[in-house]
Amino acid sequence: MPEMIKSPADIKTAPFDPRFPNQNQTRHCYQSYLDFHRCQKVRGENYEPCNYFKRVYRSLCPNEWVDKWDNQRAEGTFPGRI
């Protein structure tokens, strides 16, 4: 199991966010990805509350999207504002 998951009880999905009330969670996924990286940029990589956003985007976003966005950030071509 991944390091954040110590037991099956730790597996949770993202909680309801009133900014994204519809079934389509694409914007929630993308916003959580941005929020995680913004939080790390402002607070530092060891700031524990930033991991909330990471858990949310890991829960909502397809792995292919996350890999693509990570590659774009590494190459400096990511279109979002972080």
PyMOL Python script that loads the backbone (N, CA, C, O; Angstrom):
from pymol import cmd

cmd.read_pdbstr("""\
ATOM      1  N   MET A   1       0.836  -1.189   0.000  1.00  0.00           N
ATOM      2  CA  MET A   1       0.000   0.000   0.000  1.00  0.00           C
ATOM      3  C   MET A   1       0.875   1.243   0.000  1.00  0.00           C
ATOM      4  O   MET A   1       1.975   1.220   0.551  1.00  0.00           O
ATOM      5  N   PRO A   2       0.407   2.330  -0.607  1.00  0.00           N
ATOM      6  CA  PRO A   2       1.171   3.576  -0.583  1.00  0.00           C
ATOM      7  C   PRO A   2       1.384   4.057   0.843  1.00  0.00           C
ATOM      8  O   PRO A   2       0.660   3.658   1.755  1.00  0.00           O
ATOM      9  N   GLU A   3       2.367   4.904   1.029  1.00  0.00           N
ATOM     10  CA  GLU A   3       2.764   5.344   2.368  1.00  0.00           C
ATOM     11  C   GLU A   3       1.652   6.047   3.138  1.00  0.00           C
ATOM     12  O   GLU A   3       1.603   5.948   4.364  1.00  0.00           O
ATOM     13  N   MET A   4       0.751   6.762   2.443  1.00  0.00           N
ATOM     14  CA  MET A   4      -0.314   7.491   3.132  1.00  0.00           C
ATOM     15  C   MET A   4      -1.409   6.546   3.613  1.00  0.00           C
ATOM     16  O   MET A   4      -2.156   6.895   4.527  1.00  0.00           O
ATOM     17  N   ILE A   5      -1.521   5.368   3.025  1.00  0.00           N
ATOM     18  CA  ILE A   5      -2.577   4.428   3.359  1.00  0.00           C
ATOM     19  C   ILE A   5      -1.989   3.331   4.230  1.00  0.00           C
ATOM     20  O   ILE A   5      -1.176   2.522   3.783  1.00  0.00           O
ATOM     21  N   LYS A   6      -2.424   3.323   5.495  1.00  0.00           N
ATOM     22  CA  LYS A   6      -1.908   2.334   6.429  1.00  0.00           C
ATOM     23  C   LYS A   6      -2.894   1.187   6.640  1.00  0.00           C
ATOM     24  O   LYS A   6      -2.506   0.094   7.053  1.00  0.00           O
ATOM     25  N   SER A   7      -4.174   1.443   6.352  1.00  0.00           N
ATOM     26  CA  SER A   7      -5.190   0.405   6.463  1.00  0.00           C
ATOM     27  C   SER A   7      -6.315   0.715   5.480  1.00  0.00           C
ATOM     28  O   SER A   7      -6.396   1.834   4.976  1.00  0.00           O
ATOM     29  N   PRO A   8      -7.181  -0.253   5.201  1.00  0.00           N
ATOM     30  CA  PRO A   8      -8.298   0.014   4.281  1.00  0.00           C
ATOM     31  C   PRO A   8      -9.212   1.149   4.761  1.00  0.00           C
ATOM     32  O   PRO A   8      -9.869   1.794   3.944  1.00  0.00           O
ATOM     33  N   ALA A   9      -9.260   1.398   6.061  1.00  0.00           N
ATOM     34  CA  ALA A   9     -10.093   2.478   6.594  1.00  0.00           C
ATOM     35  C   ALA A   9      -9.559   3.855   6.196  1.00  0.00           C
ATOM     36  O   ALA A   9     -10.299   4.837   6.248  1.00  0.00           O
ATOM     37  N   ASP A  10      -8.293   3.941   5.802  1.00  0.00           N
ATOM     38  CA  ASP A  10      -7.688   5.213   5.413  1.00  0.00           C
ATOM     39  C   ASP A  10      -8.019   5.609   3.976  1.00  0.00           C
ATOM     40  O   ASP A  10      -7.718   6.729   3.562  1.00  0.00           O
ATOM     41  N   ILE A  11      -8.629   4.711   3.216  1.00  0.00           N
ATOM     42  CA  ILE A  11      -8.952   4.998   1.823  1.00  0.00           C
ATOM     43  C   ILE A  11     -10.232   5.814   1.783  1.00  0.00           C
ATOM     44  O   ILE A  11     -11.303   5.327   2.147  1.00  0.00           O
ATOM     45  N   LYS A  12     -10.115   7.045   1.344  1.00  0.00           N
ATOM     46  CA  LYS A  12     -11.259   7.944   1.292  1.00  0.00           C
ATOM     47  C   LYS A  12     -11.219   8.718  -0.009  1.00  0.00           C
ATOM     48  O   LYS A  12     -10.155   8.906  -0.599  1.00  0.00           O
ATOM     49  N   THR A  13     -12.369   9.161  -0.449  1.00  0.00           N
ATOM     50  CA  THR A  13     -12.427  10.006  -1.624  1.00  0.00           C
ATOM     51  C   THR A  13     -12.532  11.460  -1.168  1.00  0.00           C
ATOM     52  O   THR A  13     -12.654  11.738   0.025  1.00  0.00           O
ATOM     53  N   ALA A  14     -12.486  12.368  -2.111  1.00  0.00           N
ATOM     54  CA  ALA A  14     -12.546  13.785  -1.783  1.00  0.00           C
ATOM     55  C   ALA A  14     -13.903  14.146  -1.198  1.00  0.00           C
ATOM     56  O   ALA A  14     -14.927  13.649  -1.668  1.00  0.00           O
ATOM     57  N   PRO A  15     -13.929  15.003  -0.178  1.00  0.00           N
ATOM     58  CA  PRO A  15     -15.210  15.427   0.387  1.00  0.00           C
ATOM     59  C   PRO A  15     -15.920  16.396  -0.556  1.00  0.00           C
ATOM     60  O   PRO A  15     -15.322  16.907  -1.503  1.00  0.00           O
ATOM     61  N   PHE A  16     -17.202  16.641  -0.285  1.00  0.00           N
ATOM     62  CA  PHE A  16     -17.986  17.567  -1.096  1.00  0.00           C
ATOM     63  C   PHE A  16     -17.396  18.961  -1.012  1.00  0.00           C
ATOM     64  O   PHE A  16     -17.031  19.426   0.069  1.00  0.00           O
ATOM     65  N   ASP A  17     -17.303  19.621  -2.141  1.00  0.00           N
ATOM     66  CA  ASP A  17     -16.830  21.004  -2.208  1.00  0.00           C
ATOM     67  C   ASP A  17     -17.922  21.812  -2.906  1.00  0.00           C
ATOM     68  O   ASP A  17     -18.207  21.565  -4.078  1.00  0.00           O
ATOM     69  N   PRO A  18     -18.540  22.771  -2.212  1.00  0.00           N
ATOM     70  CA  PRO A  18     -19.655  23.512  -2.807  1.00  0.00           C
ATOM     71  C   PRO A  18     -19.271  24.334  -4.034  1.00  0.00           C
ATOM     72  O   PRO A  18     -20.153  24.775  -4.771  1.00  0.00           O
ATOM     73  N   ARG A  19     -17.984  24.548  -4.269  1.00  0.00           N
ATOM     74  CA  ARG A  19     -17.569  25.269  -5.476  1.00  0.00           C
ATOM     75  C   ARG A  19     -17.762  24.415  -6.720  1.00  0.00           C
ATOM     76  O   ARG A  19     -17.800  24.933  -7.836  1.00  0.00           O
ATOM     77  N   PHE A  20     -17.886  23.089  -6.524  1.00  0.00           N
ATOM     78  CA  PHE A  20     -18.018  22.149  -7.630  1.00  0.00           C
ATOM     79  C   PHE A  20     -19.205  21.222  -7.362  1.00  0.00           C
ATOM     80  O   PHE A  20     -19.008  20.054  -7.024  1.00  0.00           O
ATOM     81  N   PRO A  21     -20.448  21.731  -7.510  1.00  0.00           N
ATOM     82  CA  PRO A  21     -21.629  20.962  -7.102  1.00  0.00           C
ATOM     83  C   PRO A  21     -22.074  19.888  -8.094  1.00  0.00           C
ATOM     84  O   PRO A  21     -22.882  19.034  -7.731  1.00  0.00           O
ATOM     85  N   ASN A  22     -21.588  19.899  -9.303  1.00  0.00           N
ATOM     86  CA  ASN A  22     -22.064  18.973 -10.329  1.00  0.00           C
ATOM     87  C   ASN A  22     -21.335  17.643 -10.264  1.00  0.00           C
ATOM     88  O   ASN A  22     -20.341  17.495  -9.553  1.00  0.00           O
ATOM     89  N   GLN A  23     -21.843  16.684 -11.012  1.00  0.00           N
ATOM     90  CA  GLN A  23     -21.221  15.362 -11.036  1.00  0.00           C
ATOM     91  C   GLN A  23     -19.854  15.383 -11.698  1.00  0.00           C
ATOM     92  O   GLN A  23     -18.959  14.642 -11.291  1.00  0.00           O
ATOM     93  N   ASN A  24     -19.681  16.214 -12.706  1.00  0.00           N
ATOM     94  CA  ASN A  24     -18.402  16.289 -13.398  1.00  0.00           C
ATOM     95  C   ASN A  24     -17.379  16.966 -12.484  1.00  0.00           C
ATOM     96  O   ASN A  24     -17.526  18.141 -12.148  1.00  0.00           O
ATOM     97  N   GLN A  25     -16.363  16.240 -12.090  1.00  0.00           N
ATOM     98  CA  GLN A  25     -15.378  16.736 -11.128  1.00  0.00           C
ATOM     99  C   GLN A  25     -14.056  17.151 -11.778  1.00  0.00           C
ATOM    100  O   GLN A  25     -13.039  17.257 -11.092  1.00  0.00           O
ATOM    101  N   THR A  26     -14.062  17.381 -13.071  1.00  0.00           N
ATOM    102  CA  THR A  26     -12.838  17.744 -13.777  1.00  0.00           C
ATOM    103  C   THR A  26     -12.234  19.025 -13.231  1.00  0.00           C
ATOM    104  O   THR A  26     -11.030  19.079 -12.979  1.00  0.00           O
ATOM    105  N   ARG A  27     -13.047  20.058 -13.042  1.00  0.00           N
ATOM    106  CA  ARG A  27     -12.526  21.333 -12.527  1.00  0.00           C
ATOM    107  C   ARG A  27     -12.012  21.176 -11.101  1.00  0.00           C
ATOM    108  O   ARG A  27     -11.001  21.775 -10.734  1.00  0.00           O
ATOM    109  N   HIS A  28     -12.707  20.366 -10.291  1.00  0.00           N
ATOM    110  CA  HIS A  28     -12.268  20.129  -8.916  1.00  0.00           C
ATOM    111  C   HIS A  28     -10.907  19.441  -8.911  1.00  0.00           C
ATOM    112  O   HIS A  28     -10.036  19.779  -8.110  1.00  0.00           O
ATOM    113  N   CYS A  29     -10.731  18.482  -9.804  1.00  0.00           N
ATOM    114  CA  CYS A  29      -9.461  17.779  -9.956  1.00  0.00           C
ATOM    115  C   CYS A  29      -8.346  18.773 -10.270  1.00  0.00           C
ATOM    116  O   CYS A  29      -7.324  18.814  -9.584  1.00  0.00           O
ATOM    117  N   TYR A  30      -8.554  19.570 -11.312  1.00  0.00           N
ATOM    118  CA  TYR A  30      -7.531  20.515 -11.772  1.00  0.00           C
ATOM    119  C   TYR A  30      -7.235  21.568 -10.710  1.00  0.00           C
ATOM    120  O   TYR A  30      -6.073  21.898 -10.476  1.00  0.00           O
ATOM    121  N   GLN A  31      -8.274  22.099 -10.064  1.00  0.00           N
ATOM    122  CA  GLN A  31      -8.082  23.120  -9.037  1.00  0.00           C
ATOM    123  C   GLN A  31      -7.316  22.561  -7.850  1.00  0.00           C
ATOM    124  O   GLN A  31      -6.477  23.257  -7.277  1.00  0.00           O
ATOM    125  N   SER A  32      -7.587  21.322  -7.471  1.00  0.00           N
ATOM    126  CA  SER A  32      -6.860  20.704  -6.361  1.00  0.00           C
ATOM    127  C   SER A  32      -5.393  20.493  -6.711  1.00  0.00           C
ATOM    128  O   SER A  32      -4.522  20.646  -5.855  1.00  0.00           O
ATOM    129  N   TYR A  33      -5.114  20.145  -7.958  1.00  0.00           N
ATOM    130  CA  TYR A  33      -3.728  19.999  -8.417  1.00  0.00           C
ATOM    131  C   TYR A  33      -3.002  21.343  -8.300  1.00  0.00           C
ATOM    132  O   TYR A  33      -1.886  21.418  -7.786  1.00  0.00           O
ATOM    133  N   LEU A  34      -3.655  22.396  -8.783  1.00  0.00           N
ATOM    134  CA  LEU A  34      -3.058  23.738  -8.678  1.00  0.00           C
ATOM    135  C   LEU A  34      -2.874  24.138  -7.220  1.00  0.00           C
ATOM    136  O   LEU A  34      -1.814  24.639  -6.842  1.00  0.00           O
ATOM    137  N   ASP A  35      -3.901  23.921  -6.397  1.00  0.00           N
ATOM    138  CA  ASP A  35      -3.831  24.314  -4.981  1.00  0.00           C
ATOM    139  C   ASP A  35      -2.700  23.600  -4.253  1.00  0.00           C
ATOM    140  O   ASP A  35      -2.021  24.205  -3.424  1.00  0.00           O
ATOM    141  N   PHE A  36      -2.488  22.321  -4.552  1.00  0.00           N
ATOM    142  CA  PHE A  36      -1.404  21.580  -3.913  1.00  0.00           C
ATOM    143  C   PHE A  36      -0.053  22.210  -4.249  1.00  0.00           C
ATOM    144  O   PHE A  36       0.766  22.442  -3.360  1.00  0.00           O
ATOM    145  N   HIS A  37       0.174  22.481  -5.513  1.00  0.00           N
ATOM    146  CA  HIS A  37       1.478  23.014  -5.906  1.00  0.00           C
ATOM    147  C   HIS A  37       1.652  24.475  -5.484  1.00  0.00           C
ATOM    148  O   HIS A  37       2.771  24.900  -5.196  1.00  0.00           O
ATOM    149  N   ARG A  38       0.583  25.234  -5.444  1.00  0.00           N
ATOM    150  CA  ARG A  38       0.665  26.600  -4.916  1.00  0.00           C
ATOM    151  C   ARG A  38       0.984  26.577  -3.424  1.00  0.00           C
ATOM    152  O   ARG A  38       1.807  27.356  -2.944  1.00  0.00           O
ATOM    153  N   CYS A  39       0.330  25.683  -2.705  1.00  0.00           N
ATOM    154  CA  CYS A  39       0.561  25.557  -1.268  1.00  0.00           C
ATOM    155  C   CYS A  39       2.020  25.192  -0.993  1.00  0.00           C
ATOM    156  O   CYS A  39       2.653  25.762  -0.104  1.00  0.00           O
ATOM    157  N   GLN A  40       2.543  24.246  -1.755  1.00  0.00           N
ATOM    158  CA  GLN A  40       3.939  23.859  -1.568  1.00  0.00           C
ATOM    159  C   GLN A  40       4.888  25.003  -1.914  1.00  0.00           C
ATOM    160  O   GLN A  40       5.922  25.178  -1.268  1.00  0.00           O
ATOM    161  N   LYS A  41       4.536  25.770  -2.923  1.00  0.00           N
ATOM    162  CA  LYS A  41       5.395  26.885  -3.330  1.00  0.00           C
ATOM    163  C   LYS A  41       5.444  27.958  -2.239  1.00  0.00           C
ATOM    164  O   LYS A  41       6.500  28.525  -1.957  1.00  0.00           O
ATOM    165  N   VAL A  42       4.289  28.227  -1.632  1.00  0.00           N
ATOM    166  CA  VAL A  42       4.205  29.282  -0.620  1.00  0.00           C
ATOM    167  C   VAL A  42       4.687  28.800   0.746  1.00  0.00           C
ATOM    168  O   VAL A  42       5.434  29.507   1.423  1.00  0.00           O
ATOM    169  N   ARG A  43       4.265  27.599   1.159  1.00  0.00           N
ATOM    170  CA  ARG A  43       4.529  27.098   2.506  1.00  0.00           C
ATOM    171  C   ARG A  43       5.728  26.181   2.614  1.00  0.00           C
ATOM    172  O   ARG A  43       6.218  25.938   3.717  1.00  0.00           O
ATOM    173  N   GLY A  44       6.208  25.670   1.507  1.00  0.00           N
ATOM    174  CA  GLY A  44       7.326  24.730   1.552  1.00  0.00           C
ATOM    175  C   GLY A  44       6.836  23.306   1.383  1.00  0.00           C
ATOM    176  O   GLY A  44       5.671  23.000   1.634  1.00  0.00           O
ATOM    177  N   GLU A  45       7.736  22.448   0.957  1.00  0.00           N
ATOM    178  CA  GLU A  45       7.361  21.078   0.632  1.00  0.00           C
ATOM    179  C   GLU A  45       7.019  20.232   1.848  1.00  0.00           C
ATOM    180  O   GLU A  45       6.358  19.205   1.699  1.00  0.00           O
ATOM    181  N   ASN A  46       7.436  20.617   3.026  1.00  0.00           N
ATOM    182  CA  ASN A  46       7.182  19.812   4.221  1.00  0.00           C
ATOM    183  C   ASN A  46       5.963  20.274   5.005  1.00  0.00           C
ATOM    184  O   ASN A  46       5.735  19.794   6.116  1.00  0.00           O
ATOM    185  N   TYR A  47       5.178  21.188   4.461  1.00  0.00           N
ATOM    186  CA  TYR A  47       3.988  21.697   5.148  1.00  0.00           C
ATOM    187  C   TYR A  47       2.860  20.676   5.009  1.00  0.00           C
ATOM    188  O   TYR A  47       2.320  20.484   3.920  1.00  0.00           O
ATOM    189  N   GLU A  48       2.513  20.030   6.104  1.00  0.00           N
ATOM    190  CA  GLU A  48       1.582  18.900   6.102  1.00  0.00           C
ATOM    191  C   GLU A  48       0.180  19.226   5.564  1.00  0.00           C
ATOM    192  O   GLU A  48      -0.366  18.406   4.826  1.00  0.00           O
ATOM    193  N   PRO A  49      -0.428  20.365   5.886  1.00  0.00           N
ATOM    194  CA  PRO A  49      -1.781  20.632   5.361  1.00  0.00           C
ATOM    195  C   PRO A  49      -1.874  20.660   3.830  1.00  0.00           C
ATOM    196  O   PRO A  49      -2.967  20.487   3.290  1.00  0.00           O
ATOM    197  N   CYS A  50      -0.782  20.868   3.129  1.00  0.00           N
ATOM    198  CA  CYS A  50      -0.811  20.827   1.665  1.00  0.00           C
ATOM    199  C   CYS A  50      -1.191  19.446   1.157  1.00  0.00           C
ATOM    200  O   CYS A  50      -1.731  19.313   0.059  1.00  0.00           O
ATOM    201  N   ASN A  51      -0.914  18.426   1.943  1.00  0.00           N
ATOM    202  CA  ASN A  51      -1.197  17.063   1.509  1.00  0.00           C
ATOM    203  C   ASN A  51      -2.686  16.795   1.345  1.00  0.00           C
ATOM    204  O   ASN A  51      -3.067  15.842   0.665  1.00  0.00           O
ATOM    205  N   TYR A  52      -3.545  17.626   1.963  1.00  0.00           N
ATOM    206  CA  TYR A  52      -4.985  17.491   1.740  1.00  0.00           C
ATOM    207  C   TYR A  52      -5.288  17.623   0.250  1.00  0.00           C
ATOM    208  O   TYR A  52      -6.013  16.805  -0.317  1.00  0.00           O
ATOM    209  N   PHE A  53      -4.732  18.651  -0.378  1.00  0.00           N
ATOM    210  CA  PHE A  53      -4.971  18.876  -1.807  1.00  0.00           C
ATOM    211  C   PHE A  53      -4.412  17.725  -2.642  1.00  0.00           C
ATOM    212  O   PHE A  53      -4.998  17.343  -3.655  1.00  0.00           O
ATOM    213  N   LYS A  54      -3.287  17.181  -2.215  1.00  0.00           N
ATOM    214  CA  LYS A  54      -2.709  16.053  -2.941  1.00  0.00           C
ATOM    215  C   LYS A  54      -3.630  14.837  -2.874  1.00  0.00           C
ATOM    216  O   LYS A  54      -3.839  14.158  -3.879  1.00  0.00           O
ATOM    217  N   ARG A  55      -4.177  14.564  -1.697  1.00  0.00           N
ATOM    218  CA  ARG A  55      -5.104  13.439  -1.563  1.00  0.00           C
ATOM    219  C   ARG A  55      -6.335  13.642  -2.444  1.00  0.00           C
ATOM    220  O   ARG A  55      -6.837  12.695  -3.049  1.00  0.00           O
ATOM    221  N   VAL A  56      -6.819  14.893  -2.511  1.00  0.00           N
ATOM    222  CA  VAL A  56      -8.009  15.170  -3.322  1.00  0.00           C
ATOM    223  C   VAL A  56      -7.704  14.963  -4.802  1.00  0.00           C
ATOM    224  O   VAL A  56      -8.450  14.267  -5.490  1.00  0.00           O
ATOM    225  N   TYR A  57      -6.624  15.553  -5.301  1.00  0.00           N
ATOM    226  CA  TYR A  57      -6.374  15.402  -6.737  1.00  0.00           C
ATOM    227  C   TYR A  57      -5.982  13.972  -7.093  1.00  0.00           C
ATOM    228  O   TYR A  57      -6.293  13.509  -8.191  1.00  0.00           O
ATOM    229  N   ARG A  58      -5.310  13.266  -6.197  1.00  0.00           N
ATOM    230  CA  ARG A  58      -4.986  11.861  -6.463  1.00  0.00           C
ATOM    231  C   ARG A  58      -6.255  11.014  -6.497  1.00  0.00           C
ATOM    232  O   ARG A  58      -6.311  10.003  -7.196  1.00  0.00           O
ATOM    233  N   SER A  59      -7.261  11.421  -5.752  1.00  0.00           N
ATOM    234  CA  SER A  59      -8.526  10.698  -5.726  1.00  0.00           C
ATOM    235  C   SER A  59      -9.371  10.986  -6.964  1.00  0.00           C
ATOM    236  O   SER A  59     -10.028  10.085  -7.487  1.00  0.00           O
ATOM    237  N   LEU A  60      -9.360  12.234  -7.438  1.00  0.00           N
ATOM    238  CA  LEU A  60     -10.253  12.651  -8.512  1.00  0.00           C
ATOM    239  C   LEU A  60      -9.644  12.575  -9.909  1.00  0.00           C
ATOM    240  O   LEU A  60     -10.351  12.278 -10.872  1.00  0.00           O
ATOM    241  N   CYS A  61      -8.364  12.833 -10.032  1.00  0.00           N
ATOM    242  CA  CYS A  61      -7.741  12.959 -11.349  1.00  0.00           C
ATOM    243  C   CYS A  61      -7.262  11.618 -11.890  1.00  0.00           C
ATOM    244  O   CYS A  61      -6.734  10.798 -11.139  1.00  0.00           O
ATOM    245  N   PRO A  62      -7.441  11.391 -13.183  1.00  0.00           N
ATOM    246  CA  PRO A  62      -6.822  10.206 -13.803  1.00  0.00           C
ATOM    247  C   PRO A  62      -5.289  10.312 -13.731  1.00  0.00           C
ATOM    248  O   PRO A  62      -4.729  11.400 -13.867  1.00  0.00           O
ATOM    249  N   ASN A  63      -4.636   9.195 -13.521  1.00  0.00           N
ATOM    250  CA  ASN A  63      -3.173   9.184 -13.388  1.00  0.00           C
ATOM    251  C   ASN A  63      -2.478   9.751 -14.624  1.00  0.00           C
ATOM    252  O   ASN A  63      -1.430  10.386 -14.513  1.00  0.00           O
ATOM    253  N   GLU A  64      -3.057   9.524 -15.793  1.00  0.00           N
ATOM    254  CA  GLU A  64      -2.449  10.037 -17.029  1.00  0.00           C
ATOM    255  C   GLU A  64      -2.392  11.562 -17.023  1.00  0.00           C
ATOM    256  O   GLU A  64      -1.414  12.159 -17.472  1.00  0.00           O
ATOM    257  N   TRP A  65      -3.450  12.182 -16.512  1.00  0.00           N
ATOM    258  CA  TRP A  65      -3.470  13.650 -16.447  1.00  0.00           C
ATOM    259  C   TRP A  65      -2.377  14.150 -15.511  1.00  0.00           C
ATOM    260  O   TRP A  65      -1.643  15.082 -15.839  1.00  0.00           O
ATOM    261  N   VAL A  66      -2.278  13.527 -14.351  1.00  0.00           N
ATOM    262  CA  VAL A  66      -1.283  13.961 -13.361  1.00  0.00           C
ATOM    263  C   VAL A  66       0.119  13.798 -13.929  1.00  0.00           C
ATOM    264  O   VAL A  66       0.957  14.687 -13.776  1.00  0.00           O
ATOM    265  N   ASP A  67       0.385  12.666 -14.585  1.00  0.00           N
ATOM    266  CA  ASP A  67       1.698  12.447 -15.201  1.00  0.00           C
ATOM    267  C   ASP A  67       1.987  13.508 -16.263  1.00  0.00           C
ATOM    268  O   ASP A  67       3.096  14.036 -16.337  1.00  0.00           O
ATOM    269  N   LYS A  68       0.984  13.813 -17.080  1.00  0.00           N
ATOM    270  CA  LYS A  68       1.150  14.819 -18.128  1.00  0.00           C
ATOM    271  C   LYS A  68       1.444  16.186 -17.514  1.00  0.00           C
ATOM    272  O   LYS A  68       2.345  16.892 -17.967  1.00  0.00           O
ATOM    273  N   TRP A  69       0.677  16.563 -16.474  1.00  0.00           N
ATOM    274  CA  TRP A  69       0.878  17.868 -15.836  1.00  0.00           C
ATOM    275  C   TRP A  69       2.250  17.940 -15.157  1.00  0.00           C
ATOM    276  O   TRP A  69       2.915  18.975 -15.207  1.00  0.00           O
ATOM    277  N   ASP A  70       2.669  16.844 -14.526  1.00  0.00           N
ATOM    278  CA  ASP A  70       3.997  16.819 -13.893  1.00  0.00           C
ATOM    279  C   ASP A  70       5.093  17.005 -14.942  1.00  0.00           C
ATOM    280  O   ASP A  70       6.051  17.745 -14.719  1.00  0.00           O
ATOM    281  N   ASN A  71       4.951  16.336 -16.079  1.00  0.00           N
ATOM    282  CA  ASN A  71       5.931  16.495 -17.158  1.00  0.00           C
ATOM    283  C   ASN A  71       5.939  17.921 -17.693  1.00  0.00           C
ATOM    284  O   ASN A  71       7.002  18.481 -17.959  1.00  0.00           O
ATOM    285  N   GLN A  72       4.765  18.504 -17.851  1.00  0.00           N
ATOM    286  CA  GLN A  72       4.684  19.884 -18.339  1.00  0.00           C
ATOM    287  C   GLN A  72       5.320  20.858 -17.345  1.00  0.00           C
ATOM    288  O   GLN A  72       6.000  21.802 -17.746  1.00  0.00           O
ATOM    289  N   ARG A  73       5.096  20.626 -16.044  1.00  0.00           N
ATOM    290  CA  ARG A  73       5.718  21.500 -15.039  1.00  0.00           C
ATOM    291  C   ARG A  73       7.236  21.374 -15.092  1.00  0.00           C
ATOM    292  O   ARG A  73       7.949  22.371 -14.971  1.00  0.00           O
ATOM    293  N   ALA A  74       7.731  20.147 -15.273  1.00  0.00           N
ATOM    294  CA  ALA A  74       9.181  19.925 -15.341  1.00  0.00           C
ATOM    295  C   ALA A  74       9.789  20.593 -16.569  1.00  0.00           C
ATOM    296  O   ALA A  74      10.916  21.086 -16.520  1.00  0.00           O
ATOM    297  N   GLU A  75       9.039  20.606 -17.672  1.00  0.00           N
ATOM    298  CA  GLU A  75       9.536  21.220 -18.911  1.00  0.00           C
ATOM    299  C   GLU A  75       9.274  22.720 -18.972  1.00  0.00           C
ATOM    300  O   GLU A  75       9.794  23.399 -19.857  1.00  0.00           O
ATOM    301  N   GLY A  76       8.477  23.245 -18.047  1.00  0.00           N
ATOM    302  CA  GLY A  76       8.160  24.662 -18.035  1.00  0.00           C
ATOM    303  C   GLY A  76       7.061  25.050 -19.004  1.00  0.00           C
ATOM    304  O   GLY A  76       6.942  26.220 -19.366  1.00  0.00           O
ATOM    305  N   THR A  77       6.247  24.077 -19.435  1.00  0.00           N
ATOM    306  CA  THR A  77       5.181  24.364 -20.396  1.00  0.00           C
ATOM    307  C   THR A  77       3.787  24.206 -19.787  1.00  0.00           C
ATOM    308  O   THR A  77       2.798  24.226 -20.519  1.00  0.00           O
ATOM    309  N   PHE A  78       3.686  24.049 -18.458  1.00  0.00           N
ATOM    310  CA  PHE A  78       2.385  23.881 -17.813  1.00  0.00           C
ATOM    311  C   PHE A  78       1.584  25.165 -17.936  1.00  0.00           C
ATOM    312  O   PHE A  78       2.088  26.236 -17.600  1.00  0.00           O
ATOM    313  N   PRO A  79       0.320  25.080 -18.422  1.00  0.00           N
ATOM    314  CA  PRO A  79      -0.449  26.302 -18.678  1.00  0.00           C
ATOM    315  C   PRO A  79      -1.044  26.949 -17.433  1.00  0.00           C
ATOM    316  O   PRO A  79      -1.447  28.110 -17.494  1.00  0.00           O
ATOM    317  N   GLY A  80      -1.114  26.250 -16.316  1.00  0.00           N
ATOM    318  CA  GLY A  80      -1.726  26.814 -15.117  1.00  0.00           C
ATOM    319  C   GLY A  80      -0.799  27.770 -14.386  1.00  0.00           C
ATOM    320  O   GLY A  80       0.418  27.745 -14.567  1.00  0.00           O
ATOM    321  N   ARG A  81      -1.395  28.603 -13.565  1.00  0.00           N
ATOM    322  CA  ARG A  81      -0.611  29.556 -12.750  1.00  0.00           C
ATOM    323  C   ARG A  81      -0.359  28.947 -11.374  1.00  0.00           C
ATOM    324  O   ARG A  81      -1.271  28.787 -10.564  1.00  0.00           O
ATOM    325  N   ILE A  82       0.892  28.617 -11.141  1.00  0.00           N
ATOM    326  CA  ILE A  82       1.263  28.040  -9.835  1.00  0.00           C
ATOM    327  C   ILE A  82       2.149  29.041  -9.123  1.00  0.00           C
ATOM    328  O   ILE A  82       2.592  28.786  -8.002  1.00  0.00           O
TER     329      ILE A  82
END
""", "prot")
cmd.dss("prot")
cmd.show_as("cartoon", "prot")
cmd.util.cbc("prot")
cmd.orient("prot")
